[in-house]
């Protein structure tokens, strides 16, 4: 079990993060793949991840700027990918 835990990066949220958020992008012209931590919201809780996916605007294409309510606030090309963090506790 990890000793370090992260809080959800959504403003005002006190919850522990359940996921680390990455942006997956594919450049159609160069064939390059990008997979980087989303600097605008690197950690997110379960509730906000669900809200994030329900609030998507645009097509979920790895070369499009997909709009999310909580992540990808810079409107970079790519889709959000959630990497589950090790649980900080077991209920």
ZADOKOL-117297 format. One record per atom (N, C-alpha, C): chain; x, y, z; residue in one letter; atom name. Coordinates in nm, 2 decimals. Each point is the difference from the previous one (the first is absolute). Example, Ala and Ser with C-alpha at 12.3 -4.5 7.8 and 13.67 -1.06 7.14 Angstrom:
% ZADOKOL-117297
ATOM  ch      xx      yy      zz  aa  at
ATOM   A    1.32   -0.57    0.78   A   N
ATOM   A   -0.09    0.12    0.00   A  CA
ATOM   A    0.09    0.12    0.00   A   C
ATOM   A   -0.04    0.11   -0.07   S   N
ATOM   A    0.09    0.11    0.00   S  CA
ATOM   A   -0.08    0.11    0.08   S   C
This chain:
% ZADOKOL-117297
ATOM  ch      xx      yy      zz  aa  at
ATOM   A    0.08   -0.12    0.00   X   N
ATOM   A   -0.08    0.12    0.00   X  CA
ATOM   A    0.09    0.12    0.00   X   C
ATOM   A   -0.04    0.10   -0.08   X   N
ATOM   A    0.08    0.13    0.00   X  CA
ATOM   A   -0.03    0.08    0.12   X   C
ATOM   A    0.10    0.07    0.05   X   N
ATOM   A   -0.02    0.09    0.11   X  CA
ATOM   A   -0.04    0.14   -0.05   X   C
ATOM   A    0.01    0.03   -0.12   X   N
ATOM   A   -0.03    0.13   -0.06   X  CA
ATOM   A   -0.13   -0.01   -0.07   X   C
ATOM   A   -0.09    0.10    0.02   X   N
ATOM   A   -0.13    0.01   -0.07   X  CA
ATOM   A   -0.02    0.14   -0.06   X   C
ATOM   A   -0.08    0.01   -0.10   X   N
ATOM   A   -0.02    0.12   -0.07   X  CA
ATOM   A   -0.15    0.04    0.02   X   C
ATOM   A   -0.02    0.13    0.00   X   N
ATOM   A   -0.14    0.05    0.01   X  CA
ATOM   A   -0.04    0.03   -0.15   X   C
ATOM   A   -0.14   -0.01   -0.01   X   N
ATOM   A   -0.06    0.04   -0.13   X  CA
ATOM   A    0.04    0.14   -0.03   X   C
ATOM   A    0.04    0.03   -0.13   X   N
ATOM   A    0.04    0.13   -0.04   X  CA
ATOM   A   -0.12    0.09   -0.04   X   C
ATOM   A   -0.12   -0.05    0.00   X   N
ATOM   A   -0.11    0.09   -0.03   X  CA
ATOM   A   -0.02    0.10    0.11   X   C
ATOM   A   -0.01    0.12   -0.04   X   N
ATOM   A   -0.01    0.11    0.10   X  CA
ATOM   A   -0.11   -0.02    0.11   X   C
ATOM   A    0.05    0.00    0.12   X   N
ATOM   A   -0.10   -0.01    0.12   X  CA
ATOM   A   -0.03   -0.14    0.04   X   C
ATOM   A    0.05   -0.10   -0.07   X   N
ATOM   A   -0.03   -0.14    0.03   X  CA
ATOM   A    0.10   -0.05    0.11   X   C
ATOM   A   -0.05   -0.05    0.11   X   N
ATOM   A    0.08   -0.05    0.10   X  CA
ATOM   A    0.04   -0.15   -0.01   X   C
ATOM   A   -0.06   -0.07   -0.10   X   N
ATOM   A    0.02   -0.15   -0.01   X  CA
ATOM   A    0.14   -0.04   -0.04   X   C
ATOM   A    0.03   -0.12    0.04   X   N
ATOM   A    0.13   -0.06   -0.05   X  CA
ATOM   A   -0.02   -0.04   -0.15   X   C
ATOM   A    0.11    0.02   -0.07   X   N
ATOM   A    0.00   -0.04   -0.14   X  CA
ATOM   A   -0.01   -0.15   -0.02   X   C
ATOM   A   -0.08   -0.04   -0.10   X   N
ATOM   A    0.00   -0.15   -0.03   X  CA
ATOM   A    0.08   -0.03   -0.13   X   C
ATOM   A    0.02    0.11   -0.08   X   N
ATOM   A    0.07   -0.02   -0.12   X  CA
ATOM   A    0.10    0.11   -0.03   X   C
ATOM   A    0.11   -0.04   -0.07   X   N
ATOM   A    0.09    0.10   -0.06   X  CA
ATOM   A   -0.05    0.02   -0.15   X   C
ATOM   A   -0.01    0.12   -0.04   X   N
ATOM   A   -0.06    0.03   -0.13   X  CA
ATOM   A    0.11    0.02   -0.10   X   C
ATOM   A   -0.01   -0.07   -0.12   X   N
ATOM   A    0.10    0.02   -0.11   X  CA
ATOM   A   -0.08    0.04   -0.12   X   C
ATOM   A    0.07    0.06   -0.09   X   N
ATOM   A   -0.06    0.03   -0.13   X  CA
ATOM   A    0.07   -0.08   -0.11   X   C
ATOM   A   -0.08   -0.08   -0.07   X   N
ATOM   A    0.05   -0.08   -0.11   X  CA
ATOM   A   -0.03    0.07   -0.13   X   C
ATOM   A    0.10    0.03   -0.08   X   N
ATOM   A   -0.02    0.07   -0.13   X  CA
ATOM   A    0.08   -0.07   -0.11   X   C
ATOM   A   -0.06    0.00   -0.12   X   N
ATOM   A    0.07   -0.06   -0.12   X  CA
ATOM   A    0.00    0.11   -0.11   X   C
ATOM   A    0.12    0.03   -0.05   X   N
ATOM   A    0.02    0.10   -0.10   X  CA
ATOM   A   -0.02   -0.07   -0.14   X   C
ATOM   A   -0.11    0.03   -0.07   X   N
ATOM   A   -0.03   -0.06   -0.13   X  CA
ATOM   A    0.11    0.03   -0.11   X   C
ATOM   A    0.07    0.11    0.01   X   N
ATOM   A    0.09    0.04   -0.10   X  CA
ATOM   A    0.14   -0.06    0.02   X   C
ATOM   A    0.04   -0.02    0.13   X   N
ATOM   A    0.13   -0.05    0.02   X  CA
ATOM   A    0.00   -0.14    0.06   X   C
ATOM   A   -0.12   -0.05    0.04   X   N
ATOM   A   -0.01   -0.13    0.06   X  CA
ATOM   A    0.06   -0.01    0.14   X   C
ATOM   A    0.02    0.11    0.06   X   N
ATOM   A    0.05    0.01    0.14   X  CA
ATOM   A   -0.11   -0.03    0.10   X   C
ATOM   A    0.04   -0.06    0.11   X   N
ATOM   A   -0.09   -0.03    0.11   X  CA
ATOM   A    0.04    0.08    0.12   X   C
ATOM   A   -0.10    0.06    0.06   X   N
ATOM   A    0.03    0.07    0.13   X  CA
ATOM   A   -0.08   -0.06    0.11   X   C
ATOM   A    0.07   -0.01    0.11   X   N
ATOM   A   -0.07   -0.06    0.12   X  CA
ATOM   A    0.07    0.07    0.12   X   C
ATOM   A   -0.07    0.11    0.05   X   N
ATOM   A    0.06    0.08    0.11   X  CA
ATOM   A   -0.10    0.03    0.10   X   C
ATOM   A    0.05    0.02    0.12   X   N
ATOM   A   -0.09    0.04    0.11   X  CA
ATOM   A   -0.06    0.13   -0.03   X   C
ATOM   A   -0.13    0.01    0.03   X   N
ATOM   A   -0.08    0.13   -0.03   X  CA
ATOM   A    0.04    0.10    0.11   X   C
ATOM   A    0.08    0.10   -0.04   X   N
ATOM   A    0.05    0.10    0.10   X  CA
ATOM   A   -0.12    0.08    0.05   X   C
ATOM   A   -0.11    0.01   -0.07   X   N
ATOM   A   -0.11    0.09    0.05   X  CA
ATOM   A   -0.08   -0.07    0.11   X   C
ATOM   A    0.01   -0.13    0.01   X   N
ATOM   A   -0.07   -0.08    0.10   X  CA
ATOM   A    0.06   -0.14    0.01   X   C
ATOM   A    0.12   -0.01    0.07   X   N
ATOM   A    0.07   -0.13    0.00   X  CA
ATOM   A   -0.07   -0.11    0.08   X   C
ATOM   A   -0.08    0.04    0.10   X   N
ATOM   A   -0.06   -0.10    0.09   X  CA
ATOM   A   -0.15    0.03    0.01   X   C
ATOM   A   -0.08   -0.10    0.00   X   N
ATOM   A   -0.15    0.02    0.01   X  CA
ATOM   A   -0.06   -0.11    0.08   X   C
ATOM   A   -0.11    0.03    0.07   X   N
ATOM   A   -0.07   -0.10    0.08   X  CA
ATOM   A   -0.10   -0.07   -0.09   X   C
ATOM   A   -0.06   -0.10    0.05   X   N
ATOM   A   -0.10   -0.08   -0.08   X  CA
ATOM   A   -0.12    0.08   -0.04   X   C
ATOM   A   -0.05    0.08    0.09   X   N
ATOM   A   -0.12    0.08   -0.03   X  CA
ATOM   A    0.03    0.10   -0.12   X   C
ATOM   A    0.11    0.07    0.01   X   N
ATOM   A    0.03    0.09   -0.10   X  CA
ATOM   A    0.04   -0.06   -0.14   X   C
ATOM   A    0.06   -0.13    0.01   X   N
ATOM   A    0.04   -0.07   -0.12   X  CA
ATOM   A   -0.13   -0.04   -0.08   X   C
ATOM   A   -0.10   -0.04    0.08   X   N
ATOM   A   -0.13   -0.04   -0.06   X  CA
ATOM   A   -0.07    0.13   -0.06   X   C
ATOM   A    0.00    0.11    0.07   X   N
ATOM   A   -0.05    0.13   -0.05   X  CA
ATOM   A    0.08    0.04   -0.12   X   C
ATOM   A    0.13   -0.02    0.00   X   N
ATOM   A    0.08    0.04   -0.11   X  CA
ATOM   A   -0.04   -0.07   -0.13   X   C
ATOM   A   -0.02   -0.13    0.01   X   N
ATOM   A   -0.04   -0.08   -0.11   X  CA
ATOM   A   -0.14    0.03   -0.05   X   C
ATOM   A   -0.09    0.03    0.09   X   N
ATOM   A   -0.14    0.03   -0.04   X  CA
ATOM   A   -0.01    0.14   -0.06   X   C
ATOM   A    0.10    0.09    0.03   X   N
ATOM   A   -0.01    0.13   -0.05   X  CA
ATOM   A    0.09    0.03   -0.13   X   C
ATOM   A    0.04   -0.11   -0.06   X   N
ATOM   A    0.09    0.02   -0.12   X  CA
ATOM   A   -0.07    0.07   -0.11   X   C
ATOM   A    0.07    0.09   -0.07   X   N
ATOM   A   -0.05    0.07   -0.12   X  CA
ATOM   A    0.10   -0.03   -0.11   X   C
ATOM   A   -0.06   -0.03   -0.12   X   N
ATOM   A    0.08   -0.03   -0.11   X  CA
ATOM   A    0.02   -0.15   -0.01   X   C
ATOM   A    0.06   -0.05   -0.11   X   N
ATOM   A    0.03   -0.14   -0.02   X  CA
ATOM   A    0.12   -0.05    0.07   X   C
ATOM   A   -0.01   -0.12    0.06   X   N
ATOM   A    0.11   -0.05    0.07   X  CA
ATOM   A    0.10   -0.07   -0.10   X   C
ATOM   A    0.08    0.09   -0.06   X   N
ATOM   A    0.10   -0.04   -0.10   X  CA
ATOM   A    0.14    0.04    0.05   X   C
ATOM   A    0.10   -0.08   -0.01   X   N
ATOM   A    0.13    0.03    0.05   X  CA
ATOM   A    0.07    0.11   -0.07   X   C
ATOM   A   -0.05    0.06   -0.11   X   N
ATOM   A    0.06    0.11   -0.07   X  CA
ATOM   A   -0.09    0.13    0.01   X   C
ATOM   A   -0.11   -0.01    0.07   X   N
ATOM   A   -0.09    0.11    0.02   X  CA
ATOM   A    0.02    0.06    0.14   X   C
ATOM   A   -0.04    0.13    0.01   X   N
ATOM   A    0.00    0.07    0.13   X  CA
ATOM   A   -0.13   -0.03    0.07   X   C
ATOM   A    0.00   -0.10    0.08   X   N
ATOM   A   -0.12   -0.05    0.07   X  CA
ATOM   A   -0.02    0.09    0.12   X   C
ATOM   A   -0.13    0.05    0.02   X   N
ATOM   A   -0.03    0.09    0.11   X  CA
ATOM   A   -0.05   -0.08    0.12   X   C
ATOM   A    0.06    0.02    0.11   X   N
ATOM   A   -0.03   -0.06    0.13   X  CA
ATOM   A   -0.03    0.10    0.10   X   C
ATOM   A   -0.10   -0.02    0.10   X   N
ATOM   A   -0.02    0.11    0.10   X  CA
ATOM   A    0.11    0.01    0.10   X   C
ATOM   A    0.08   -0.10    0.03   X   N
ATOM   A    0.10    0.01    0.10   X  CA
ATOM   A    0.14   -0.02   -0.04   X   C
ATOM   A    0.02   -0.07   -0.12   X   N
ATOM   A    0.14   -0.03   -0.04   X  CA
ATOM   A    0.02    0.07   -0.14   X   C
ATOM   A    0.12   -0.01   -0.05   X   N
ATOM   A    0.04    0.06   -0.13   X  CA
ATOM   A   -0.05    0.14   -0.02   X   C
ATOM   A    0.02    0.08    0.10   X   N
ATOM   A   -0.05    0.14    0.00   X  CA
ATOM   A    0.08    0.09   -0.10   X   C
ATOM   A    0.11   -0.05   -0.05   X   N
ATOM   A    0.08    0.07   -0.10   X  CA
ATOM   A   -0.05   -0.04   -0.14   X   C
ATOM   A   -0.10   -0.09   -0.01   X   N
ATOM   A   -0.05   -0.04   -0.13   X  CA
ATOM   A    0.10   -0.06   -0.09   X   C
ATOM   A    0.09   -0.08    0.06   X   N
ATOM   A    0.10   -0.07   -0.08   X  CA
ATOM   A   -0.06   -0.11   -0.08   X   C
ATOM   A    0.05   -0.04   -0.11   X   N
ATOM   A   -0.05   -0.12   -0.07   X  CA
ATOM   A    0.01   -0.13    0.09   X   C
ATOM   A   -0.10   -0.08    0.00   X   N
ATOM   A    0.01   -0.13    0.07   X  CA
ATOM   A   -0.12   -0.03    0.08   X   C
ATOM   A    0.00   -0.12    0.05   X   N
ATOM   A   -0.11   -0.05    0.09   X  CA
ATOM   A    0.06   -0.03    0.14   X   C
ATOM   A   -0.09    0.02    0.10   X   N
ATOM   A    0.05   -0.03    0.13   X  CA
ATOM   A    0.00   -0.15    0.02   X   C
ATOM   A    0.11   -0.04    0.07   X   N
ATOM   A    0.02   -0.14    0.04   X  CA
ATOM   A    0.02    0.00    0.15   X   C
ATOM   A   -0.07   -0.08    0.08   X   N
ATOM   A    0.01    0.00    0.14   X  CA
ATOM   A    0.08   -0.12    0.05   X   C
ATOM   A    0.11    0.02    0.07   X   N
ATOM   A    0.08   -0.11    0.05   X  CA
ATOM   A   -0.04   -0.01    0.15   X   C
ATOM   A   -0.05   -0.11    0.04   X   N
ATOM   A   -0.05   -0.02    0.14   X  CA
ATOM   A    0.12    0.00    0.09   X   C
ATOM   A   -0.02    0.08    0.11   X   N
ATOM   A    0.11    0.00    0.10   X  CA
ATOM   A   -0.02   -0.11    0.10   X   C
ATOM   A    0.10   -0.04    0.07   X   N
ATOM   A   -0.01   -0.10    0.10   X  CA
ATOM   A   -0.09    0.06    0.11   X   C
ATOM   A   -0.09   -0.08    0.05   X   N
ATOM   A   -0.09    0.05    0.10   X  CA
ATOM   A    0.07    0.04    0.13   X   C
ATOM   A   -0.03    0.11    0.06   X   N
ATOM   A    0.06    0.05    0.12   X  CA
ATOM   A   -0.06   -0.08    0.12   X   C
ATOM   A   -0.12   -0.06   -0.02   X   N
ATOM   A   -0.06   -0.07    0.11   X  CA
ATOM   A   -0.10   -0.10   -0.06   X   C
ATOM   A   -0.04   -0.09    0.08   X   N
ATOM   A   -0.10   -0.10   -0.05   X  CA
ATOM   A   -0.12    0.02    0.09   X   C
ATOM   A   -0.12    0.01   -0.06   X   N
ATOM   A   -0.12    0.02    0.08   X  CA
ATOM   A   -0.06   -0.13    0.04   X   C
